[in-house]
């Protein structure tokens, strides 16, 4: 008589595989969705910056990533003049998230701007580098040489405007009297310099800034060193504590710098919202931003500097509770 073959229950392997799949799915949902079970949904507005600036491209890539990570959230992008206007849009309710320079945020807090106490940060992002651009044959060797010249200082509500004015004062110049200040953005200043209608322009942005890169491909330009002004900046203005000495790497604009670094001033950018923004939404967006660093960094090189270890240092703003919840969840 043939031996009786005892067969294990056919479902055991299937049950094991199903359990593993369930665990994997749960982990995926934990990563993409905030705790609480209900994913955020609805429309949110993100204020970026001027055309061809880093803020605008960064915002577009966050929007693209969010479609995958939070599919029920529709993000609208708003162009702006820059950091100062971005903060105004947040407190007025016209925007839900934005990017702003730390010095602009500090100035708004110091002057007691409307609803300043409602501002919260999600993350410290990358540093903006101050770039003073002149024609290659310009006699300008330092900021003090700008006396009597036509200088692009950025629009009234941009982040570059207060930086440019502080640097001019640190160099011993009165921005209102000693230069002809031209209030244009990065979308216009390179063209004006190329056409001879500007002698120089200031810009604060991540490296490389596409508009400066494009100008360098068309015209011979030079970057003026500004790093020696940092001590005078710190002495003159309490908000200038957010500026630090930095070097524009020699490969930021290869055709301009020929491998040589340029001493300058840098300031951190913050991802900003208000305390009224939902914790689930804020946590989800912060998670998406940090996890997409490499993806965004392939197109916006400055984004490669976003780091989980430093993202929580958002002085002068406290972290939003939703962002704090995310950092606690991923803490080693």
Secondary structure, 3 states (H helix, E strand, C coil): CCCCCCCCCCHHHHHHHHHHHHHHHHHHHHHHCCCCCCCCCEEEEEECCCCCCHHHHHHHHHHHHHHHHCCCEEEEEECCCCHHHHHHHHHHCCCCEEEEEHHHHHHHHHCCCCCHHHEEEEEEEEEEEEEEEEECCCCCCCHHHHCCCEEECCCCCCHHHHHHHHHHHHCCCCCCCCCEEECCCHHHHHHHHHCCCCCEEEEEECCCCHHHHHHHHHCCEEEECCHHHHHHHHHHCHHHHHEEEEEECCCCCHHHHCCCCEEEEEEEEEEEEECCCCHHHHHHHHHHHHHCHHHHHCCCHHHHHCCCCCCCCCCCCCECHHHHHHHHHHCC
